[in-house]
């Protein structure tokens, strides 16, 4: 009997461990400088993409998030040939500049500098990432630096979780002052960004509630699988 090699494929999610060398002050300062070169113009829709309107961008961003967040999205093997040409077209349009800074890049740097327990960092990280995803669907944040969106999302997450009630460092004034020093911005600008994020959350919740009234009720199983957030972010239609 000939020996046979059996292959068993298991659906697992493997995440790379954080490299401490990438979370130093030197890297953060380099990122803060790099984000200046990636910032779009204020007149982006008038000069760069004149054929695309802001509401169209929101529709695309919302659709991309829905696809990304759909837990039951079928994972099938894609043929490299069918997906290779569109990707080449995309990277050619971007002139192979794929190293743009995003708010997600800054969140981990902020959490590393915060004297908190790991479980507290984890819940702040989770909520801040949700707020960053919300900001990606609103064109008002296109002119804000990624570092400020990240900082505003962290403050909004801490405020929503009421963590400042039991931790002096996480109080509104202390945290805002700390993060504004980290990203070297005016504290008032950071507060304004955070207020914009909270305003976006409120409007998104209202839209989601109106949508849920006309849609079918979610099952108990699906509800238990979704993340619980301080301000019912799980009901936001993103």
N, CA, C and O of each residue as an XYZ file, in Angstrom:
952
protein
N       0.853     -1.200      0.000
C       0.000      0.000      0.000
C       0.879      1.236      0.000
O       1.766      1.382      0.841
N       0.631      2.110     -0.933
C       1.429      3.318     -1.034
C       1.036      4.323      0.050
O      -0.119      4.430      0.462
N       2.059      5.046      0.482
C       1.797      6.084      1.480
C       1.113      7.278      0.817
O       1.463      7.673     -0.295
N       0.162      7.828      1.499
C      -0.573      8.983      0.980
C      -0.402     10.165      1.926
O      -0.399     10.014      3.148
N      -0.260     11.337      1.331
C      -0.134     12.559      2.111
C      -1.487     13.243      2.180
O      -2.008     13.730      1.177
N      -2.030     13.269      3.352
C      -3.348     13.868      3.544
C      -3.195     15.285      4.057
O      -2.383     15.552      4.942
N      -3.980     16.192      3.496
C      -3.917     17.605      3.876
C      -5.246     18.016      4.474
O      -6.300     17.828      3.867
N      -5.187     18.569      5.648
C      -6.395     19.014      6.338
C      -6.337     20.521      6.509
O      -5.436     21.047      7.163
N      -7.305     21.215      5.918
C      -7.353     22.666      6.030
C      -8.307     23.064      7.152
O      -9.456     22.624      7.186
N      -7.834     23.881      8.049
C      -8.630     24.320      9.193
C      -8.790     25.828      9.127
O      -7.820     26.552      8.907
N     -10.014     26.299      9.318
C     -10.289     27.728      9.302
C      -9.821     28.357     10.605
O     -10.545     28.327     11.600
N      -8.652     28.912     10.613
C      -8.125     29.570     11.804
C      -7.652     30.957     11.454
O      -7.248     31.220     10.321
N      -7.701     31.839     12.420
C      -7.237     33.203     12.230
C      -5.958     33.371     13.036
O      -5.977     33.318     14.266
N      -4.869     33.571     12.349
C      -3.593     33.741     13.008
C      -3.175     35.200     12.917
O      -3.118     35.777     11.831
N      -2.890     35.772     14.040
C      -2.508     37.171     14.086
C      -1.047     37.288     14.511
O      -0.576     36.569     15.392
N      -0.355     38.201     13.870
C       1.050     38.411     14.196
C       1.161     39.162     15.522
O       0.348     40.035     15.825
N       2.170     38.811     16.299
C       2.392     39.499     17.560
C       2.950     40.893     17.293
O       3.666     41.115     16.317
N       2.610     41.823     18.175
C       3.092     43.187     18.022
C       4.599     43.241     18.231
O       5.133     42.638     19.162
N       5.261     43.955     17.371
C       6.707     44.126     17.473
C       6.983     45.393     18.260
O       6.617     46.485     17.826
N       7.622     45.261     19.405
C       7.900     46.421     20.258
C       8.782     47.445     19.550
O       8.725     48.632     19.869
N       9.592     47.001     18.598
C      10.459     47.926     17.866
C       9.683     48.881     16.971
O      10.203     49.919     16.562
N       8.433     48.526     16.668
C       7.599     49.375     15.819
C       6.718     50.319     16.631
O       5.936     51.082     16.063
N       6.839     50.272     17.950
C       6.010     51.106     18.816
C       6.839     52.118     19.598
O       6.438     52.555     20.677
N       7.981     52.484     19.060
C       8.863     53.438     19.726
C       8.486     54.864     19.340
O       7.717     55.084     18.405
N       9.040     55.832     20.076
C       8.779     57.239     19.774
C       9.321     57.625     18.401
O       8.730     58.448     17.702
N      10.435     57.033     18.025
C      11.028     57.356     16.722
C      10.085     56.971     15.581
O       9.932     57.720     14.616
N       9.459     55.810     15.695
C       8.515     55.373     14.675
C       7.286     56.271     14.665
O       6.772     56.615     13.600
N       6.814     56.651     15.853
C       5.645     57.510     15.937
C       5.909     58.866     15.295
O       5.060     59.378     14.566
N       7.057     59.445     15.554
C       7.393     60.734     14.959
C       7.485     60.624     13.432
O       7.086     61.541     12.714
N       8.008     59.513     12.951
C       8.075     59.295     11.505
C       6.676     59.197     10.910
O       6.425     59.700      9.815
N       5.774     58.551     11.628
C       4.392     58.424     11.166
C       3.689     59.772     11.137
O       2.924     60.055     10.216
N       3.945     60.607     12.144
C       3.320     61.922     12.198
C       3.785     62.797     11.031
O       3.017     63.606     10.510
N       5.033     62.630     10.630
C       5.530     63.380      9.480
C       4.971     62.814      8.178
O       4.649     63.560      7.252
N       4.862     61.493      8.119
C       4.388     60.851      6.893
C       2.921     61.156      6.621
O       2.515     61.240      5.462
N       2.123     61.323      7.666
C       0.698     61.561      7.448
C       0.441     62.917      6.796
O      -0.601     63.125      6.176
N       1.381     63.824      6.937
C       1.224     65.133      6.301
C       1.259     65.016      4.783
O       0.579     65.766      4.082
N       2.044     64.086      4.280
C       2.157     63.921      2.824
C       0.982     63.144      2.248
O       0.759     63.170      1.038
N       0.231     62.455      3.097
C      -0.892     61.639      2.624
C      -2.231     62.351      2.771
O      -3.254     61.840      2.318
N      -2.236     63.511      3.393
C      -3.497     64.220      3.638
C      -4.085     64.731      2.336
O      -3.384     65.391      1.569
N      -5.367     64.444      2.061
C      -6.007     64.941      0.840
C      -6.282     66.435      0.932
O      -6.355     67.001      2.022
N      -6.430     67.046     -0.200
C      -6.713     68.480     -0.256
C      -8.127     68.755      0.249
O      -9.014     67.907      0.150
N      -8.318     69.953      0.791
C      -9.653     70.343      1.260
C     -10.634     70.365      0.097
O     -11.813     70.052      0.262
N     -10.142     70.735     -1.072
C     -10.980     70.790     -2.275
C     -10.869     69.501     -3.080
O     -10.865     69.527     -4.311
N     -10.780     68.374     -2.376
C     -10.549     67.071     -3.001
C     -11.598     66.752     -4.058
O     -11.265     66.320     -5.162
N     -12.864     66.966     -3.716
C     -13.937     66.599     -4.630
C     -14.121     67.614     -5.758
O     -14.875     67.362     -6.698
N     -13.450     68.741     -5.675
C     -13.539     69.736     -6.740
C     -12.365     69.659     -7.707
O     -12.476     70.032     -8.875
N     -11.234     69.167     -7.196
C     -10.021     69.167     -8.018
C      -9.554     67.760     -8.414
O      -9.032     67.572     -9.513
N      -9.735     66.784     -7.541
C      -9.189     65.445     -7.801
C     -10.239     64.524     -8.391
O     -10.074     64.025     -9.504
N     -11.318     64.294     -7.657
C     -12.380     63.408     -8.129
C     -13.651     64.210     -8.349
O     -14.593     64.139     -7.560
N     -13.663     64.959     -9.413
C     -14.800     65.829     -9.676
C     -16.047     65.063    -10.110
O     -17.163     65.568     -9.996
N     -15.850     63.829    -10.613
C     -16.998     63.044    -11.065
C     -17.647     62.257     -9.924
O     -18.696     61.641    -10.109
N     -17.017     62.280     -8.742
C     -17.547     61.565     -7.581
C     -17.983     62.561     -6.522
O     -17.235     63.472     -6.166
N     -19.194     62.383     -6.023
C     -19.736     63.258     -4.992
C     -19.524     62.632     -3.614
O     -19.357     61.418     -3.500
N     -19.532     63.465     -2.566
C     -19.296     62.939     -1.219
C     -20.211     61.789     -0.813
O     -19.765     60.839     -0.169
N     -21.488     61.868     -1.187
C     -22.404     60.806     -0.775
C     -22.059     59.479     -1.454
O     -22.327     58.409     -0.909
N     -21.461     59.556     -2.652
C     -21.035     58.335     -3.339
C     -19.893     57.672     -2.576
O     -19.853     56.450     -2.435
N     -18.966     58.493     -2.086
C     -17.844     57.954     -1.312
C     -18.344     57.273     -0.044
O     -17.825     56.233      0.360
N     -19.357     57.870      0.578
C     -19.915     57.276      1.788
C     -20.555     55.931      1.487
O     -20.427     54.991      2.272
N     -21.242     55.832      0.357
C     -21.877     54.580     -0.013
C     -20.841     53.478     -0.216
O     -21.038     52.346      0.224
N     -19.733     53.814     -0.886
C     -18.684     52.831     -1.135
C     -18.011     52.408      0.170
O     -17.779     51.221      0.400
N     -17.699     53.393      1.026
C     -17.047     53.083      2.300
C     -17.944     52.221      3.175
O     -17.469     51.292      3.828
N     -19.243     52.524      3.191
C     -20.185     51.736      3.985
C     -20.281     50.316      3.458
O     -20.315     49.359      4.231
N     -20.324     50.184      2.148
C     -20.397     48.846      1.550
C     -19.144     48.034      1.861
O     -19.238     46.846      2.169
N     -17.989     48.655      1.785
C     -16.742     47.949      2.080
C     -16.704     47.471      3.528
O     -16.232     46.369      3.811
N     -17.200     48.300      4.444
C     -17.221     47.903      5.850
C     -18.203     46.771      6.097
O     -17.939     45.872      6.895
N     -19.343     46.817      5.405
C     -20.322     45.753      5.570
C     -19.758     44.414      5.100
O     -19.962     43.388      5.749
N     -19.054     44.426      3.979
C     -18.450     43.199      3.472
C     -17.376     42.704      4.431
O     -17.276     41.509      4.710
N     -16.576     43.640      4.931
C     -15.484     43.268      5.837
C     -15.998     42.714      7.154
O     -15.403     41.794      7.716
N     -17.091     43.263      7.646
C     -17.581     42.902      8.970
C     -18.572     41.745      8.954
O     -18.951     41.237     10.009
N     -18.990     41.331      7.772
C     -19.953     40.231      7.675
C     -19.269     38.934      8.098
O     -18.394     38.440      7.388
N     -19.649     38.388      9.223
C     -18.972     37.210      9.767
C     -19.266     35.950      8.968
O     -18.506     34.983      9.024
N     -20.344     35.959      8.239
C     -20.705     34.764      7.497
C     -20.370     34.894      6.013
O     -20.859     34.129      5.181
N     -19.547     35.856      5.706
C     -19.141     36.033      4.312
C     -18.353     34.801      3.870
O     -17.373     34.432      4.516
N     -18.772     34.161      2.775
C     -18.104     32.907      2.378
C     -16.652     33.118      2.024
O     -16.305     34.033      1.277
N     -15.804     32.263      2.569
C     -14.384     32.329      2.262
C     -14.063     31.271      1.216
O     -13.991     30.080      1.519
N     -13.877     31.711      0.014
C     -13.574     30.797     -1.068
C     -12.235     31.170     -1.689
O     -11.804     32.323     -1.667
N     -11.607     30.158     -2.235
C     -10.344     30.403     -2.911
C     -10.596     31.155     -4.205
O     -11.444     30.776     -5.011
N      -9.847     32.220     -4.383
C      -9.992     33.003     -5.594
C      -8.842     32.713     -6.524
O      -7.705     32.511     -6.096
N      -9.149     32.697     -7.782
C      -8.108     32.463     -8.748
C      -7.224     33.688     -8.878
O      -7.735     34.789     -9.081
N      -5.933     33.533     -8.767
C      -5.020     34.678     -8.857
C      -5.170     35.451    -10.155
O      -5.004     36.671    -10.177
N      -5.485     34.742    -11.247
C      -5.572     35.424    -12.531
C      -6.763     36.362    -12.592
O      -6.677     37.449    -13.163
N      -7.884     35.935    -11.998
C      -9.088     36.759    -12.062
C      -8.974     38.000    -11.193
O      -9.550     39.038    -11.519
N      -8.225     37.906    -10.072
C      -8.111     39.030     -9.142
C      -6.830     39.832     -9.377
O      -6.688     40.934     -8.847
N      -5.879     39.281    -10.178
C      -4.590     39.959    -10.349
C      -4.657     41.238    -11.130
O      -4.019     42.221    -10.754
N      -5.422     41.259    -12.225
C      -5.455     42.441    -13.088
C      -6.065     43.663    -12.411
O      -5.485     44.745    -12.505
N      -7.241     43.543    -11.711
C      -7.780     44.717    -11.005
C      -6.833     45.258     -9.942
O      -6.745     46.470     -9.741
N      -6.123     44.358     -9.259
C      -5.196     44.817     -8.230
C      -4.036     45.586     -8.848
O      -3.601     46.605     -8.311
N      -3.546     45.101     -9.964
C      -2.462     45.812    -10.645
C      -2.919     47.188    -11.112
O      -2.169     48.161    -11.034
N      -4.152     47.261    -11.597
C      -4.690     48.549    -12.028
C      -4.777     49.515    -10.852
O      -4.470     50.700    -10.978
N      -5.204     48.980     -9.698
C      -5.355     49.825     -8.513
C      -4.010     50.353     -8.026
O      -3.868     51.549     -7.770
N      -3.027     49.472     -7.897
C      -1.729     49.909     -7.390
C      -1.013     50.818     -8.382
O      -0.223     51.674     -7.982
N      -1.285     50.638     -9.674
C      -0.706     51.537    -10.666
C      -1.295     52.938    -10.541
O      -0.585     53.934    -10.682
N      -2.600     53.005    -10.273
C      -3.240     54.304    -10.073
C      -2.684     54.996     -8.835
O      -2.566     56.221     -8.793
N      -2.344     54.193     -7.826
C      -1.775     54.742     -6.592
C      -0.272     54.949     -6.693
O       0.375     55.373     -5.735
N       0.288     54.638     -7.888
C       1.728     54.751     -8.123
C       2.524     53.928     -7.110
O       3.624     54.302     -6.703
N       1.935     52.796     -6.716
C       2.553     51.836     -5.796
C       2.871     52.450     -4.433
O       3.714     51.941     -3.694
N       2.203     53.523     -4.118
C       2.373     54.147     -2.808
C       1.309     53.580     -1.870
O       0.218     54.137     -1.747
N       1.633     52.474     -1.214
C       0.681     51.753     -0.370
C       0.970     51.929      1.112
O       0.443     51.188      1.942
N       1.798     52.900      1.444
C       2.220     53.079      2.838
C       1.563     54.282      3.500
O       2.148     54.891      4.395
N       0.363     54.627      3.073
C      -0.327     55.767      3.668
C      -0.722     55.467      5.109
O      -1.091     54.340      5.437
N      -0.641     56.477      5.963
C      -1.010     56.321      7.365
C      -2.538     56.306      7.504
O      -3.246     57.027      6.801
N      -3.019     55.481      8.410
C      -4.444     55.444      8.730
C      -4.602     55.592     10.242
O      -3.642     55.377     10.982
N      -5.791     55.953     10.710
C      -5.992     56.072     12.167
C      -5.668     54.799     12.926
O      -5.216     54.862     14.070
N      -5.890     53.643     12.312
C      -5.602     52.384     13.002
C      -4.122     52.252     13.342
O      -3.767     51.598     14.322
N      -3.262     52.866     12.543
C      -1.824     52.769     12.793
C      -1.420     53.473     14.084
O      -0.404     53.126     14.687
N      -2.203     54.457     14.510
C      -1.829     55.260     15.673
C      -2.412     54.734     16.985
O      -1.867     54.999     18.057
N      -3.502     54.001     16.905
C      -4.178     53.562     18.132
C      -3.250     52.767     19.032
O      -3.215     52.992     20.242
N      -2.497     51.838     18.454
C      -1.623     50.998     19.265
C      -0.508     51.809     19.919
O      -0.085     51.497     21.032
N      -0.032     52.846     19.236
C       0.995     53.708     19.823
C       0.449     54.429     21.052
O       1.142     54.572     22.059
N      -0.798     54.882     20.958
C      -1.410     55.570     22.095
C      -1.572     54.624     23.280
O      -1.232     54.968     24.412
N      -2.092     53.437     23.012
C      -2.344     52.488     24.091
C      -1.048     52.040     24.759
O      -1.025     51.793     25.964
N       0.024     51.934     23.988
C       1.312     51.533     24.551
C       1.809     52.532     25.581
O       2.451     52.158     26.562
N       1.508     53.808     25.354
C       1.977     54.858     26.252
C       1.058     55.070     27.460
O       1.402     55.817     28.376
N      -0.088     54.426     27.466
C      -1.051     54.634     28.542
C      -0.846     53.621     29.657
O      -0.828     52.420     29.388
N      -0.689     54.070     30.908
C      -0.466     53.159     32.047
C      -1.740     52.459     32.475
O      -2.344     52.808     33.489
N      -2.142     51.468     31.695
C      -3.390     50.765     31.956
C      -3.171     49.260     31.903
O      -2.194     48.779     31.329
N      -4.090     48.532     32.508
C      -4.052     47.074     32.440
C      -4.400     46.627     31.024
O      -5.089     47.338     30.293
N      -3.927     45.462     30.649
C      -4.111     44.988     29.275
C      -5.581     44.776     28.939
O      -5.989     45.032     27.806
N      -6.388     44.316     29.892
C      -7.806     44.115     29.604
C      -8.517     45.442     29.365
O      -9.447     45.514     28.562
N      -8.082     46.492     30.059
C      -8.654     47.817     29.826
C      -8.243     48.335     28.464
O      -9.053     48.930     27.753
N      -6.998     48.115     28.097
C      -6.530     48.538     26.765
C      -7.311     47.829     25.661
O      -7.623     48.419     24.626
N      -7.615     46.574     25.895
C      -8.300     45.783     24.880
C      -9.691     46.329     24.594
O     -10.098     46.428     23.437
N     -10.411     46.679     25.635
C     -11.770     47.185     25.427
C     -11.742     48.586     24.809
O     -12.602     48.922     23.994
N     -10.753     49.406     25.197
C     -10.607     50.723     24.566
C     -10.244     50.562     23.100
O     -10.771     51.273     22.244
N      -9.349     49.635     22.809
C      -8.927     49.382     21.426
C     -10.127     48.994     20.565
O     -10.294     49.491     19.451
N     -10.948     48.111     21.092
C     -12.089     47.599     20.343
C     -13.079     48.711     20.000
O     -13.565     48.797     18.872
N     -13.369     49.555     20.982
C     -14.325     50.637     20.752
C     -13.740     51.734     19.874
O     -14.436     52.293     19.025
N     -12.468     52.042     20.074
C     -11.829     53.068     19.253
C     -11.798     52.661     17.787
O     -12.005     53.496     16.907
N     -11.542     51.387     17.518
C     -11.541     50.906     16.145
C     -12.920     51.016     15.504
O     -13.038     51.254     14.302
N     -13.966     50.841     16.320
C     -15.323     51.001     15.810
C     -15.583     52.445     15.413
O     -16.188     52.708     14.373
N     -15.129     53.381     16.239
C     -15.299     54.798     15.920
C     -14.506     55.183     14.676
O     -14.979     55.975     13.860
N     -13.311     54.634     14.525
C     -12.510     54.907     13.331
C     -13.243     54.429     12.084
O     -13.233     55.104     11.054
N     -13.878     53.264     12.180
C     -14.645     52.740     11.055
C     -15.805     53.662     10.705
O     -16.115     53.857      9.530
N     -16.445     54.229     11.721
C     -17.522     55.184     11.480
C     -17.011     56.419     10.742
O     -17.649     56.907      9.809
N     -15.868     56.909     11.167
C     -15.301     58.113     10.546
C     -14.981     57.887      9.071
O     -15.023     58.822      8.271
N     -14.662     56.650      8.719
C     -14.323     56.351      7.329
C     -15.520     56.512      6.401
O     -15.354     56.632      5.188
N     -16.731     56.515      6.967
C     -17.930     56.637      6.142
C     -18.407     58.076      6.012
O     -19.351     58.341      5.268
N     -17.783     59.004      6.713
C     -18.227     60.397      6.689
C     -17.157     61.285      6.090
O     -16.006     61.268      6.526
N     -17.537     62.053      5.099
C     -16.579     62.874      4.360
C     -16.059     64.042      5.190
O     -15.040     64.639      4.842
N     -16.742     64.376      6.281
C     -16.296     65.504      7.108
C     -14.916     65.257      7.708
O     -14.200     66.203      8.035
N     -14.543     63.990      7.852
C     -13.267     63.661      8.485
C     -12.124     63.532      7.489
O     -11.006     63.182      7.866
N     -12.397     63.811      6.227
C     -11.370     63.616      5.216
C     -10.207     64.582      5.375
O      -9.085     64.280      4.969
N     -10.471     65.735      5.962
C      -9.418     66.732      6.123
C      -8.701     66.626      7.467
O      -7.726     67.340      7.701
N      -9.170     65.746      8.353
C      -8.524     65.562      9.651
C      -7.356     64.585      9.528
O      -7.484     63.564      8.853
N      -6.231     64.871     10.159
C      -5.106     63.929     10.131
C      -5.498     62.606     10.781
O      -6.267     62.601     11.743
N      -4.987     61.489     10.279
C      -5.301     60.183     10.867
C      -4.990     60.111     12.361
O      -5.716     59.467     13.118
N      -3.909     60.774     12.785
C      -3.549     60.747     14.201
C      -4.619     61.412     15.058
O      -4.897     60.959     16.168
N      -5.221     62.488     14.548
C      -6.255     63.168     15.315
C      -7.539     62.348     15.363
O      -8.215     62.314     16.391
N      -7.880     61.689     14.262
C      -9.063     60.821     14.255
C      -8.872     59.677     15.247
O      -9.799     59.305     15.967
N      -7.660     59.124     15.277
C      -7.365     58.040     16.213
C      -7.456     58.523     17.655
O      -8.048     57.851     18.499
N      -6.870     59.685     17.941
C      -6.904     60.230     19.294
C      -8.334     60.571     19.714
O      -8.746     60.283     20.838
N      -9.084     61.187     18.800
C     -10.474     61.504     19.105
C     -11.308     60.259     19.341
O     -12.210     60.264     20.179
N     -11.016     59.195     18.610
C     -11.740     57.941     18.791
C     -11.422     57.304     20.141
O     -12.301     56.727     20.782
N     -10.170     57.410     20.568
C      -9.789     56.868     21.877
C     -10.494     57.637     22.994
O     -11.009     57.035     23.936
N     -10.516     58.954     22.888
C     -11.196     59.768     23.900
C     -12.685     59.451     23.919
O     -13.277     59.303     24.988
N     -13.294     59.347     22.734
C     -14.724     59.031     22.654
C     -15.018     57.662     23.248
O     -16.040     57.474     23.909
N     -14.120     56.701     23.014
C     -14.307     55.361     23.575
C     -14.245     55.386     25.095
O     -15.083     54.784     25.767
N     -13.242     56.091     25.640
C     -13.092     56.181     27.095
C     -14.284     56.889     27.718
O     -14.770     56.488     28.775
N     -14.755     57.947     27.057
C     -15.912     58.676     27.567
C     -17.156     57.795     27.563
O     -17.928     57.796     28.522
N     -17.346     57.049     26.489
C     -18.517     56.187     26.394
C     -18.503     55.062     27.407
O     -19.551     54.618     27.875
N     -17.303     54.605     27.741
C     -17.166     53.524     28.720
C     -17.154     54.027     30.162
O     -17.193     53.230     31.099
N     -17.099     55.356     30.341
C     -17.063     55.981     31.673
C     -15.867     55.509     32.493
O     -15.951     55.372     33.713
N     -14.753     55.264     31.808
C     -13.559     54.794     32.516
C     -12.895     55.900     33.325
O     -12.137     55.624     34.256
N     -13.175     57.141     32.973
C     -12.589     58.249     33.709
C     -13.165     58.443     35.093
O     -12.616     59.193     35.899
N     -14.273     57.767     35.374
C     -14.892     57.903     36.692
C     -14.060     57.242     37.782
O     -14.115     57.643     38.945
N     -13.288     56.224     37.401
C     -12.512     55.482     38.399
C     -11.006     55.573     38.175
O     -10.230     55.027     38.958
N     -10.592     56.249     37.127
C      -9.172     56.360     36.805
C      -8.856     57.805     36.469
O      -9.376     58.335     35.487
N      -8.022     58.447     37.256
C      -7.704     59.863     37.059
C      -7.040     60.100     35.710
O      -7.318     61.100     35.047
N      -6.170     59.194     35.303
C      -5.481     59.367     34.026
C      -6.452     59.402     32.849
O      -6.215     60.089     31.856
N      -7.555     58.648     32.972
C      -8.534     58.572     31.897
C      -9.623     59.629     32.000
O     -10.581     59.608     31.227
N      -9.488     60.548     32.942
C     -10.449     61.650     33.005
C     -10.356     62.484     31.723
O      -9.322     62.498     31.054
N     -11.419     63.158     31.402
C     -11.500     63.866     30.119
C     -10.360     64.852     29.927
O      -9.716     64.860     28.878
N     -10.106     65.676     30.924
C      -9.061     66.697     30.810
C      -7.675     66.077     30.690
O      -6.886     66.474     29.833
N      -7.381     65.106     31.545
C      -6.046     64.491     31.533
C      -5.783     63.739     30.236
O      -4.706     63.867     29.653
N      -6.751     62.959     29.780
C      -6.557     62.168     28.576
C      -6.438     63.050     27.340
O      -5.612     62.793     26.464
N      -7.259     64.083     27.272
C      -7.186     64.994     26.134
C      -5.845     65.713     26.096
O      -5.243     65.870     25.034
N      -5.387     66.146     27.257
C      -4.091     66.826     27.331
C      -2.960     65.870     26.946
O      -2.039     66.247     26.221
N      -3.039     64.644     27.431
C      -1.999     63.653     27.141
C      -1.907     63.354     25.645
O      -0.819     63.386     25.070
N      -3.040     63.064     25.020
C      -3.031     62.701     23.604
C      -2.682     63.887     22.703
O      -2.044     63.719     21.664
N      -3.100     65.073     23.105
C      -2.746     66.251     22.301
C      -1.244     66.493     22.323
O      -0.682     66.987     21.346
N      -0.590     66.150     23.425
C       0.866     66.266     23.484
C       1.533     65.185     22.644
O       2.562     65.435     22.017
N       0.965     64.005     22.626
C       1.548     62.907     21.855
C       1.537     63.218     20.365
O       2.529     62.988     19.673
N       0.416     63.743     19.868
C       0.317     64.017     18.434
C       0.657     65.468     18.105
O       0.609     65.882     16.947
N       1.003     66.238     19.147
C       1.445     67.630     18.959
C       0.380     68.471     18.255
O       0.624     69.056     17.200
N      -0.785     68.517     18.856
C      -1.864     69.336     18.311
C      -2.491     70.148     19.437
O      -2.226     69.902     20.614
N      -3.309     71.101     19.073
C      -3.992     71.921     20.060
C      -5.091     71.094     20.731
O      -5.858     70.428     20.036
N      -5.187     71.120     22.070
C      -6.220     70.340     22.764
C      -7.628     70.667     22.293
O      -8.484     69.784     22.231
N      -7.874     71.937     21.960
C      -9.208     72.314     21.495
C      -9.551     71.645     20.168
O     -10.702     71.277     19.935
N      -8.554     71.489     19.301
C      -8.782     70.801     18.023
C      -9.129     69.337     18.251
O      -9.988     68.777     17.570
N      -8.453     68.726     19.216
C      -8.739     67.333     19.528
C     -10.139     67.184     20.108
O     -10.861     66.247     19.768
N     -10.518     68.110     20.983
C     -11.870     68.057     21.556
C     -12.930     68.234     20.471
O     -13.969     67.574     20.495
N     -12.661     69.126     19.527
C     -13.612     69.343     18.435
C     -13.770     68.079     17.595
O     -14.880     67.741     17.184
N     -12.672     67.385     17.341
C     -12.723     66.142     16.570
C     -13.502     65.079     17.329
O     -14.298     64.347     16.740
N     -13.274     64.994     18.630
C     -13.987     64.007     19.446
C     -15.489     64.294     19.451
O     -16.300     63.371     19.374
N     -15.855     65.567     19.542
C     -17.276     65.933     19.524
C     -17.909     65.601     18.183
O     -19.072     65.202     18.124
N     -17.140     65.767     17.096
C     -17.634     65.387     15.781
C     -17.901     63.889     15.699
O     -18.893     63.451     15.117
N     -17.005     63.115     16.287
C     -17.155     61.658     16.279
C     -18.403     61.249     17.052
O     -19.164     60.394     16.599
N     -18.614     61.856     18.215
C     -19.793     61.527     19.011
C     -21.074     61.962     18.304
O     -22.098     61.285     18.395
N     -21.016     63.090     17.601
C     -22.176     63.545     16.837
C     -22.486     62.579     15.693
O     -23.647     62.282     15.414
N     -21.429     62.094     15.038
C     -21.616     61.107     13.974
C     -22.221     59.828     14.521
O     -23.068     59.209     13.876
N     -21.786     59.431     15.715
C     -22.322     58.226     16.343
C     -23.816     58.369     16.601
O     -24.590     57.450     16.330
N     -24.215     59.516     17.123
C     -25.628     59.734     17.426
C     -26.489     59.678     16.170
O     -27.552     59.057     16.169
N     -26.030     60.326     15.104
C     -26.802     60.317     13.865
C     -26.852     58.918     13.248
O     -27.870     58.517     12.685
N     -25.749     58.183     13.359
C     -25.720     56.821     12.828
C     -26.641     55.898     13.609
O     -27.284     55.018     13.036
N     -26.702     56.103     14.924
C     -27.606     55.303     15.752
C     -29.062     55.572     15.396
O     -29.876     54.650     15.352
N     -29.386     56.835     15.142
C     -30.760     57.170     14.761
C     -31.133     56.508     13.445
O     -32.228     55.963     13.304
N     -30.219     56.556     12.484
C     -30.484     55.927     11.190
C     -30.635     54.422     11.337
O     -31.490     53.806     10.702
N     -29.783     53.831     12.194
C     -29.846     52.384     12.389
C     -31.152     51.969     13.062
O     -31.732     50.939     12.719
N     -31.609     52.767     14.015
C     -32.860     52.453     14.704
C     -34.042     52.537     13.750
O     -34.954     51.713     13.813
N     -34.029     53.532     12.865
C     -35.090     53.651     11.873
C     -35.064     52.478     10.905
O     -36.107     51.987     10.473
N     -33.861     52.040     10.575
C     -33.732     50.901      9.668
C     -34.182     49.609     10.325
O     -34.790     48.756      9.679
N     -33.885     49.465     11.602
C     -34.241     48.241     12.312
C     -35.744     48.095     12.506
O     -36.250     46.981     12.634
N     -36.460     49.218     12.529
C     -37.906     49.159     12.699
C     -38.557     48.452     11.521
O     -39.523     47.707     11.692
N     -38.024     48.687     10.319
C     -38.604     48.102      9.119
C     -37.974     46.771      8.729
O     -38.442     46.118      7.797
N     -36.933     46.364      9.420
C     -36.254     45.106      9.103
C     -36.620     44.028     10.106
O     -37.229     44.306     11.139
N     -36.253     42.823      9.798
C     -36.559     41.703     10.691
C     -35.717     41.774     11.952
O     -34.600     42.290     11.941
N     -36.270     41.248     13.046
C     -35.565     41.243     14.324
C     -34.402     40.264     14.274
O     -34.535     39.150     13.769
N     -33.256     40.693     14.806
C     -32.079     39.819     14.809
C     -32.293     38.659     15.778
O     -32.987     38.786     16.787
N     -31.687     37.547     15.447
C     -31.797     36.377     16.310
C     -30.940     36.541     17.551
O     -29.991     37.325     17.556
N     -31.269     35.806     18.599
C     -30.524     35.874     19.850
C     -29.085     35.425     19.636
O     -28.165     35.937     20.274
N     -28.895     34.464     18.734
C     -27.552     33.951     18.473
C     -26.672     35.023     17.845
O     -25.510     35.173     18.224
N     -27.209     35.761     16.899
C     -26.442     36.822     16.253
C     -26.133     37.942     17.223
O     -25.043     38.512     17.189
N     -27.082     38.262     18.090
C     -26.874     39.333     19.049
C     -25.743     38.985     20.007
O     -24.923     39.840     20.343
N     -25.699     37.730     20.446
C     -24.668     37.325     21.387
C     -23.293     37.318     20.745
O     -22.283     37.453     21.437
N     -23.244     37.162     19.428
C     -21.956     37.077     18.734
C     -21.359     38.446     18.479
O     -20.149     38.567     18.286
N     -22.202     39.498     18.474
C     -21.711     40.840     18.179
C     -21.136     41.486     19.425
O     -21.496     41.134     20.548
N     -20.231     42.442     19.210
C     -19.570     43.096     20.333
C     -20.516     44.043     21.040
O     -21.308     44.736     20.401
N     -20.434     44.070     22.343
C     -21.254     44.974     23.147
C     -20.488     46.261     23.362
O     -19.318     46.234     23.742
N     -21.133     47.381     23.124
C     -20.462     48.659     23.226
C     -21.223     49.575     24.156
O     -22.408     49.349     24.401
N     -20.577     50.611     24.686
C     -21.230     51.453     25.688
C     -22.382     52.262     25.143
O     -23.287     52.639     25.888
N     -22.359     52.533     23.855
C     -23.406     53.368     23.271
C     -24.131     52.639     22.143
O     -24.598     53.261     21.189
N     -24.221     51.309     22.263
C     -24.900     50.491     21.260
C     -24.361     50.707     19.855
O     -25.120     50.860     18.899
N     -23.034     50.717     19.746
C     -22.421     50.873     18.439
C     -22.744     49.687     17.550
O     -22.699     49.801     16.325
N     -23.067     48.553     18.148
C     -23.368     47.375     17.348
C     -24.612     47.593     16.483
O     -24.806     46.882     15.496
N     -25.452     48.563     16.839
C     -26.645     48.851     16.051
C     -26.392     49.876     14.951
O     -27.285     50.172     14.157
N     -25.179     50.417     14.903
C     -24.880     51.398     13.867
C     -24.819     50.715     12.532
O     -24.166     49.682     12.387
N     -25.491     51.280     11.553
C     -25.559     50.681     10.235
C     -24.329     51.053      9.426
O     -24.360     52.006      8.647
N     -23.223     50.292      9.609
C     -22.017     50.548      8.831
C     -21.674     49.316      8.008
O     -20.685     49.319      7.275
